[in-house]
Amino acid sequence: MTIAGALLSFALLAAIPVAAQAQTWQPQPGAPAVDAHRYQADQHRFEMDRLRAQADERETLARRLQLERRIQRQQLEAARRPEPVQPPALPALRSP
């Protein structure tokens, strides 16, 4: 059983992925240190993230204001004096 246990533990250790090394962009000798396309793509991504966050904030504000408006309307309707009760109309007189 010890050999089977050792083989099992070895198989489990072999299945664990080794920490991957990050592959970073290395500029060619004599080339600029900044990749213009990657920089521009990063700027676009940051701007899109900023615009999405701004849109989410606006949507949250709109929902909050809509809820507050609904609450105010209910409060106004609750504070309104009830309409006076009208006596029923007399039936129309008809000749036989």
C-alpha positions in Angstrom: 0.0 0.0 0.0 2.9 2.4 0.6 4.0 2.1 -3.0 0.5 2.8 -4.2 0.3 5.7 -1.8 3.6 7.1 -3.0 2.5 6.7 -6.7 -0.8 8.5 -5.9 1.0 11.4 -4.1 3.5 11.7 -7.0 0.6 11.8 -9.5 -1.1 14.5 -7.5 2.0 16.5 -7.3 2.6 16.2 -11.0 -0.9 17.4 -11.7 -0.4 20.7 -9.7 0.5 23.4 -12.2 3.8 25.0 -11.7 3.6 28.8 -11.2 3.7 30.3 -14.7 6.1 33.0 -15.4 4.6 36.2 -16.8 5.6 36.9 -20.4 6.2 40.6 -20.7 6.7 42.5 -23.8 10.4 43.0 -24.6 11.2 45.8 -26.9 13.6 45.2 -29.8 17.0 46.8 -29.5 16.8 50.3 -30.9 13.0 50.3 -30.8 11.0 52.7 -28.6 10.5 51.4 -25.0 6.7 52.0 -25.2 4.5 50.0 -27.6 2.2 52.7 -29.0 -0.6 50.3 -30.0 -0.7 48.7 -26.6 -0.6 52.1 -24.9 -3.5 53.3 -27.0 -5.5 50.1 -26.4 -4.9 50.5 -22.6 -6.1 54.1 -22.8 -9.3 53.0 -24.7 -10.0 50.2 -22.2 -9.6 52.6 -19.2 -11.8 55.2 -20.9 -14.5 52.5 -21.6 -14.3 51.4 -18.0 -14.7 55.0 -16.8 -17.7 55.5 -19.1 -19.3 52.3 -17.9 -18.9 53.3 -14.3 -20.3 56.7 -15.0 -23.3 55.1 -16.8 -23.9 52.8 -13.8 -23.8 55.8 -11.4 -26.3 57.6 -13.6 -28.6 54.6 -13.7 -28.4 54.2 -9.9 -29.2 57.9 -9.5 -32.2 57.7 -11.8 -33.6 54.7 -10.0 -33.1 56.4 -6.6 -34.9 59.6 -7.8 -37.7 57.5 -9.3 -38.2 55.8 -6.0 -38.1 59.1 -4.1 -40.7 60.5 -6.6 -43.0 57.5 -6.0 -42.7 57.9 -2.2 -43.5 61.6 -2.4 -46.5 61.0 -4.6 -47.8 58.4 -2.2 -47.3 60.8 0.7 -49.1 63.6 -1.1 -52.0 61.3 -2.0 -52.2 60.1 1.6 -52.2 63.6 3.0 -55.0 64.7 0.6 -58.3 65.4 2.2 -60.9 62.8 1.1 -63.6 64.0 -1.2 -66.9 64.7 0.5 -69.5 62.0 0.2 -72.2 63.1 -2.3 -75.7 61.9 -1.5 -77.1 59.7 -4.2 -78.9 61.5 -7.0 -82.7 61.4 -6.8 -84.2 59.2 -9.4 -85.6 61.0 -12.4 -89.4 61.6 -12.3 -91.2 59.8 -15.0 -94.8 59.9 -16.0 -96.7 56.6 -16.2 
